[in-house]
Amino acid sequence: MAIEYLKRGKSDADRAEDDAKTRAVVEATLKDIETRGDAAVRELSEKFDNYSPASFRLSPDQIDELIGQLTERELDDIKFAQEQVRNFAQAQRDSMLDIEVETLPGVILGHKNIPVQSVGCYVPGGKFPMVASAHMSVATASVAGVPRIIACTPPFQGKPNPAVIAAMHLGGAHEIYVMGGIQAIGAMALGTETIDPVHMLVGPGNAFVAEAKRQLFGRVGIDLFAGPTETMVIADETAADAELCATDLLGQAEHGYNSPCVLLTNSRKLAEDTLAEVYRLLGILPTADTAKVSWEEYGEVIVCDTYDEMLQVADDIASEHVQVMTDRDDWFLENMTCYGALFLGPRTNVSNGDKVIGTNHTLPTKKAGRYTGGLWVGKYLKTHSYQKVLTDEAATLIGEYGSRLCMLEGFVGHAEQCNVRVRRYGGINVPYGEAAPYRDAAE
C-alpha cells in the first residue's frame, strides 16, 4: 500500500488545542446567557458585532423595508433557489409515511411522524451573508410543518442583510432576530426575557456556533454538528485537471480560516499541478486572504496507488463535501459510506449544492458523517409509535406472554400490568405476583 501526503495540514494535536480553547469560551458564555438573559445577549452583540438595536427582533415593517431594498432579479433568484429546496424536501417528506399494521388478530401497531414544535434556525452571516442557509434550514422546516420557526442571523457590516432577511421571511420564519454567534444559539436554546426557548437548533456556523450546539445538546435537540466547512476532491487524470481541482478546493477554503480542503488522487502529476495551480489562483482570488490561511494550515494533498486506497482514505477522513471526478464516479457512490454529501462528475460542484440545486447544504463535519447524514426534512420530524389492543383474546394472549417475560426479569410490578388484563379479559386466575401459566394454543 502506498498513501503519500504531498502536503499536510495542522496536526491533530494542534486542532485539539484549538477545540479546547473554543470549548472554554463557549461554556463561560452560555453560563452568562443563562444567568443574565437579554442583558448578556446585548453585551455580546455590542462586543462582537457592534450592534445594539432597540429590539433584536425585526418587526413586519422592518422586514418589508429590507426586502424592498432588493431588486426584482435578486428576489427572483432567491425564490428560484427556495423552490428547488422545497421541491426536494417535499419529495423527501412524501417518502416518510405514517404506518399502521395488525401484527396479530386484534393487535394494532403504528407510528406517526410529528413535526418538532419549535425550531431555532441559525443563518451565518458575519463574514459573508449566507442567504442559502436560510433556504436550507427555514424553508425545510416549513415543509416539515414546524409550527414555530425562529431564525437568527448576525448583522452584516453593522445592519441586517436584506437578502438574508428576505430568504428567512420567504422561507417561512415566524420570528426573525438579528443576532449572531454564541449569543444567538444560547438565546434560542435557553430563552431570555424576550425570547421563548425552542425545542431544537439547526443550521451551520463557525467553530463557536458548532460548539455551542454541542454543549446545549440534550437540553434541546440539534440537527448535527455542522462546523467550519470541509471539502475533498477525489480526482484522476481521466476526468479532471489542475484548474478544476484547485478551483474546487479554494471555493470552499474561502469560507473561513479553518476550512479543511483535501485533494485525493492516484496521479502524482495531477497532485503537483494542482499544488501549483492553487498558488496561481491565490494570486488573483479576491478572498485569498482567507482562503490562503485555510489552505496553508488545513489543506492536504494525498496521492494513492489504487482506487481502493482512495476509497479507504476518503471514508476515514469522512469529509463534509466530497467531489468525485474520476472514470468511476458511480463506483464511489456505491462504495463510499462516510461523508456529508457527494458531488459526482466534473459538471457539478459543491457550490451547486451550497446555493441552488436543492439538496441541503447543512452537512456533518469533523467525521460526524460516520454516524449521521445532513439536515433534511426528516430531521424536523419525530417518529412516535403507538399501540392498540382491540379484542379480549388479543389482550389475554399478549398479557400472558408479557407476564412471563416480566417475571423472567424480576419485574413483578410490570408483570401485574399484564396479569390484571389476563384476569379481566381472559377470565384466568393468575395469583398476584406470579407469572401467567402457559396454555396450549388449543385451549
C-alpha positions in Angstrom: 0.0 0.0 0.0 1.3 3.5 -0.8 -0.5 6.5 0.5 1.7 9.6 0.3 1.0 13.1 1.7 2.5 15.7 -0.6 1.1 18.4 1.8 -0.3 18.1 5.3 -2.4 20.5 7.4 -2.4 21.2 11.1 -1.6 18.2 13.3 -4.4 16.5 15.3 -2.8 17.8 18.5 -2.9 21.4 17.3 -6.5 21.1 16.2 -7.4 19.5 19.6 -5.8 22.5 21.3 -7.9 24.9 19.2 -11.0 22.9 20.1 -10.2 23.1 23.9 -9.9 26.9 23.8 -13.2 27.1 21.9 -15.0 24.8 24.5 -13.9 27.0 27.4 -15.1 30.2 25.8 -18.4 28.7 24.8 -19.1 27.2 28.3 -18.5 30.5 30.0 -20.6 32.5 27.5 -23.6 30.1 27.7 -23.5 30.2 31.5 -23.6 34.1 31.3 -26.6 34.0 28.9 -28.4 31.6 31.1 -27.8 33.8 34.2 -28.4 37.2 32.8 -30.6 36.7 29.7 -31.2 39.7 27.5 -28.5 41.8 29.2 -25.8 39.2 28.4 -27.0 38.9 24.8 -26.9 42.6 24.3 -23.4 42.9 25.7 -22.2 40.2 23.5 -23.8 41.7 20.4 -22.2 45.1 21.2 -18.8 43.4 21.8 -18.6 41.2 18.7 -21.0 42.9 16.2 -21.0 46.5 17.4 -24.8 46.2 17.1 -27.4 47.1 19.8 -30.8 47.9 18.4 -33.9 48.7 20.4 -35.1 45.2 19.6 -33.2 42.4 18.1 -36.4 41.0 16.7 -37.4 42.6 13.4 -40.9 43.9 13.1 -43.1 43.2 10.0 -42.5 46.7 8.8 -38.7 46.4 9.1 -38.8 43.1 7.2 -40.8 44.6 4.4 -38.5 47.6 4.2 -35.4 45.3 4.0 -37.0 43.1 1.3 -37.8 46.3 -0.6 -34.1 47.0 -0.9 -33.6 44.0 -3.2 -34.0 44.2 -7.0 -36.6 42.1 -8.7 -33.9 39.9 -10.2 -32.4 39.3 -6.7 -35.8 38.3 -5.3 -36.5 36.0 -8.3 -33.1 34.3 -7.7 -33.9 33.7 -4.0 -37.4 32.3 -4.9 -35.9 30.0 -7.6 -33.4 28.6 -5.1 -36.1 28.1 -2.4 -38.3 26.4 -5.0 -35.6 23.8 -5.6 -35.0 23.2 -1.9 -38.7 23.0 -1.2 -39.3 20.6 -4.1 -36.7 18.1 -2.9 -37.7 18.5 0.7 -41.3 17.8 -0.2 -40.3 14.7 -2.1 -38.4 13.5 0.9 -41.3 14.3 3.2 -43.7 12.3 0.9 -41.4 9.3 1.3 -42.0 9.3 5.1 -45.3 7.5 5.7 -47.3 7.0 8.8 -48.0 3.3 9.2 -50.5 1.1 11.0 -50.4 -2.7 10.8 -52.2 -5.5 12.5 -49.4 -7.8 13.7 -51.7 -10.3 15.4 -55.5 -10.6 15.3 -56.7 -7.6 17.4 -53.2 -6.1 17.9 -52.6 -2.8 16.1 -49.2 -1.1 16.0 -48.3 2.1 14.2 -46.2 5.2 14.1 -46.9 8.8 13.3 -44.4 11.4 12.0 -44.9 14.5 14.1 -43.1 17.8 13.5 -40.8 19.3 16.2 -43.0 22.0 17.7 -40.4 24.9 17.7 -37.1 25.2 15.9 -34.3 27.8 16.0 -32.6 28.3 12.7 -29.1 29.8 12.7 -28.0 31.5 9.5 -24.3 32.5 9.4 -23.5 36.0 8.1 -20.7 37.7 9.9 -18.1 37.3 7.1 -20.4 36.5 4.2 -24.2 36.9 4.3 -25.3 33.2 3.9 -28.5 33.7 2.1 -28.7 30.0 1.1 -28.5 28.8 4.7 -32.0 30.3 5.2 -33.4 28.1 2.5 -31.8 25.1 3.9 -33.0 25.5 7.5 -36.1 27.7 7.4 -37.8 26.5 4.2 -37.1 22.9 5.0 -38.6 23.3 8.5 -41.7 24.9 6.8 -42.1 21.9 4.5 -41.9 19.6 7.6 -44.8 21.6 9.2 -42.9 23.0 12.2 -45.5 25.4 13.8 -42.9 27.8 15.3 -39.8 28.7 13.3 -37.5 31.4 14.6 -34.4 32.5 12.7 -31.2 34.3 13.8 -28.5 35.9 11.7 -25.7 38.3 12.7 -25.7 41.8 11.3 -23.6 42.2 8.2 -21.5 45.3 8.1 -23.4 46.7 11.1 -27.0 46.1 9.9 -29.4 43.4 8.8 -28.6 42.0 5.4 -31.7 42.4 3.1 -31.1 39.2 1.1 -30.8 37.0 4.2 -33.9 38.6 5.8 -35.8 38.1 2.6 -34.8 34.4 2.4 -35.8 33.9 6.1 -39.2 35.6 5.6 -40.0 33.9 2.3 -38.8 30.6 3.7 -41.5 30.8 6.4 -39.8 32.1 9.6 -42.3 33.3 12.2 -39.8 35.3 14.2 -36.6 36.9 12.8 -33.8 38.1 15.1 -30.6 39.9 14.1 -28.0 38.4 16.4 -25.1 36.1 15.8 -22.7 33.7 17.3 -22.9 32.0 20.7 -25.4 34.7 21.9 -27.9 33.7 19.2 -27.5 30.0 19.9 -27.8 30.5 23.6 -30.8 32.8 23.4 -32.7 30.4 21.2 -31.9 27.3 23.3 -32.0 28.7 26.8 -34.5 31.5 26.3 -34.4 35.1 27.7 -36.9 37.6 29.0 -38.0 38.4 25.4 -37.3 35.1 23.5 -39.1 31.9 24.3 -36.8 28.9 24.1 -37.0 26.4 21.2 -37.1 22.6 21.2 -34.4 22.2 18.5 -31.5 24.1 17.0 -30.4 23.8 13.3 -28.0 25.4 10.9 -24.3 25.6 10.2 -21.8 28.1 11.8 -18.3 28.7 12.8 -16.4 26.7 15.5 -18.1 28.6 18.3 -21.6 28.1 17.0 -20.9 24.4 16.5 -19.5 24.0 20.0 -22.4 25.9 21.5 -24.8 23.5 19.8 -22.8 20.6 21.1 -22.9 21.8 24.7 -26.6 22.5 24.5 -27.5 19.1 23.0 -29.7 17.3 25.5 -31.4 20.5 26.7 -32.5 20.9 23.1 -32.2 18.7 20.0 -29.8 19.6 17.3 -29.6 18.7 13.7 -26.0 17.7 13.6 -22.5 19.0 14.3 -22.0 21.4 11.4 -18.9 23.5 12.0 -16.4 25.1 9.6 -16.8 23.7 6.1 -14.7 20.9 4.8 -14.2 19.7 1.2 -12.5 16.8 -0.5 -11.8 16.5 -4.2 -11.3 12.9 -5.4 -9.9 13.1 -8.9 -7.9 11.2 -11.5 -6.5 12.4 -14.8 -9.3 11.0 -16.9 -11.9 13.4 -15.6 -10.2 16.4 -14.0 -7.3 18.8 -14.5 -5.4 21.1 -12.1 -7.7 24.1 -12.8 -10.8 22.2 -11.8 -9.3 20.7 -8.7 -7.7 23.9 -7.5 -10.8 25.9 -8.1 -13.0 23.5 -6.3 -10.6 23.3 -3.3 -10.3 27.1 -2.9 -14.1 27.6 -3.5 -14.6 26.1 0.0 -11.4 27.4 1.6 -12.7 30.9 1.4 -15.4 30.2 4.0 -13.0 30.8 6.9 -9.5 30.4 8.3 -10.0 26.8 9.4 -11.7 25.1 6.5 -10.0 21.8 5.6 -9.6 21.1 1.9 -8.1 17.9 0.7 -7.1 16.6 -2.8 -7.1 12.8 -3.0 -5.8 11.4 -6.3 -3.9 8.5 -7.8 -1.9 10.8 -10.1 1.2 12.5 -8.8 1.3 14.8 -11.8 -2.3 16.0 -11.1 -1.3 16.5 -7.5 1.7 18.5 -8.3 0.0 20.5 -11.0 -2.9 21.3 -8.6 -0.5 22.5 -5.9 1.0 24.9 -8.4 -2.5 26.0 -9.6 -3.7 26.7 -6.1 -1.0 29.2 -5.6 -1.6 30.8 -9.0 -5.3 31.2 -8.2 -4.5 32.6 -4.7 -2.7 35.4 -6.5 -6.0 36.6 -8.2 -8.7 35.4 -5.8 -10.4 38.4 -4.1 -10.9 36.2 -0.9 -7.3 35.0 -0.9 -6.6 36.5 2.5 -9.0 33.9 4.0 -8.6 31.0 1.6 -4.8 31.1 1.8 -4.8 30.6 5.6 -7.2 27.6 5.3 -5.1 26.1 2.5 -1.8 26.6 4.3 -3.0 25.4 7.7 -5.7 22.9 6.7 -5.0 21.9 3.1 -3.8 18.4 2.2 -2.7 16.6 -0.9 -2.7 12.8 -0.8 -1.5 10.5 -3.5 -2.6 6.9 -3.5 -1.7 4.0 -5.8 -5.1 2.5 -6.2 -8.8 3.5 -6.2 -9.3 1.1 -3.2 -6.8 3.1 -1.3 -8.5 6.4 -2.3 -11.8 4.9 -1.0 -10.2 3.9 2.3 -8.7 7.3 2.9 -11.9 9.1 1.9 -14.0 7.1 4.3 -11.5 7.6 7.1 -11.5 11.4 6.6 -15.3 11.5 6.2 -15.3 15.0 4.7 -18.4 17.2 4.6 -18.3 17.7 0.9 -16.8 15.1 -1.4 -16.4 16.0 -5.1 -15.7 13.0 -7.3 -14.2 13.5 -10.8 -12.9 10.1 -11.9 -13.6 7.4 -14.5 -15.7 5.5 -11.9 -17.8 8.1 -10.1 -20.7 5.7 -9.6 -18.3 3.2 -8.0 -17.5 5.7 -5.4 -21.3 6.4 -5.0 -21.9 2.7 -4.4 -19.0 2.1 -2.1 -18.4 5.2 0.0 -20.0 5.1 3.4 -18.8 8.1 5.4 -19.3 11.6 4.1 -21.7 14.6 4.2 -22.8 14.8 0.5 -21.4 13.6 -2.8 -21.0 15.7 -5.9 -20.4 13.4 -8.9 -18.7 14.3 -12.1 -16.9 17.4 -13.4 -20.2 19.1 -14.4 -21.4 19.5 -10.8 -19.6 21.2 -7.9 -20.1 21.9 -4.2 -21.4 25.4 -4.9 -24.4 23.9 -6.7 -25.3 22.1 -3.5 -24.4 25.1 -1.4 -26.7 27.6 -3.2 -29.3 26.3 -5.6 -29.6 22.7 -6.8 -32.0 21.6 -4.0 -30.1 19.3 -1.7 -29.4 20.6 1.8 -26.1 22.2 2.5 -26.1 21.8 6.3 -23.9 18.7 6.5 -21.8 16.8 9.1 -18.2 17.9 9.8 -15.4 16.6 11.9 -16.0 13.0 10.9 -19.7 13.1 12.0 -20.5 11.7 8.6 -19.6 8.3 10.1 -22.9 8.3 12.0 -25.2 10.9 10.5 -26.3 12.4 7.3 -27.0 16.1 6.7 -30.0 18.2 7.6 -33.2 17.2 5.7 -36.9 17.4 6.2 -36.8 14.2 8.3 -34.6 15.9 11.0 -37.6 18.1 11.9 -39.9 15.1 12.3 -40.2 12.8 15.3 -41.4 9.3 14.6 -43.7 8.2 17.5 -45.1 4.8 17.9 -48.5 3.7 19.3 -50.4 0.5 20.0 -54.0 -0.6 20.3 -55.3 -3.9 21.6 -58.9 -4.3 20.3 -60.1 -7.7 21.5 -60.2 -9.7 24.7 -58.4 -12.6 23.0 -55.5 -10.4 22.0 -55.3 -8.7 25.4 -55.1 -12.2 27.0 -52.6 -13.6 24.6 -50.2 -10.7 24.8 -50.7 -10.3 28.5 -49.7 -13.9 29.2 -46.5 -13.6 27.2 -45.8 -10.3 28.8 -46.4 -11.6 32.3 -44.0 -14.4 31.9 -41.3 -12.3 30.3 -41.6 -9.6 33.0 -41.2 -12.3 35.8 -38.2 -13.7 33.9 -36.5 -10.3 34.5 -37.8 -10.0 38.1 -40.2 -7.1 37.4 -43.2 -8.1 39.5 -45.0 -4.7 39.1 -44.6 -4.9 35.3 -46.0 -8.5 35.3 -49.1 -7.3 37.2 -49.9 -4.8 34.5 -50.1 -7.8 32.2 -51.8 -10.1 34.8 -54.7 -7.7 35.5 -55.6 -7.8 31.8 -55.3 -11.6 31.7 -57.7 -11.8 34.7 -60.1 -9.2 33.4 -60.3 -10.0 29.7 -59.3 -13.7 29.7 -61.0 -14.9 32.9 -57.8 -16.6 34.0 -57.0 -16.6 37.7 -53.3 -15.6 37.9 -52.2 -15.3 41.6 -50.7 -11.9 42.4 -47.0 -11.8 41.9 -46.9 -14.9 39.8 -46.3 -15.4 36.1 -49.3 -16.3 33.9 -49.4 -20.0 33.2 -48.6 -21.4 29.8 -51.6 -22.5 27.9 -51.7 -24.8 24.9 -53.0 -22.9 21.8 -55.9 -25.4 21.7 -57.1 -24.0 25.0 
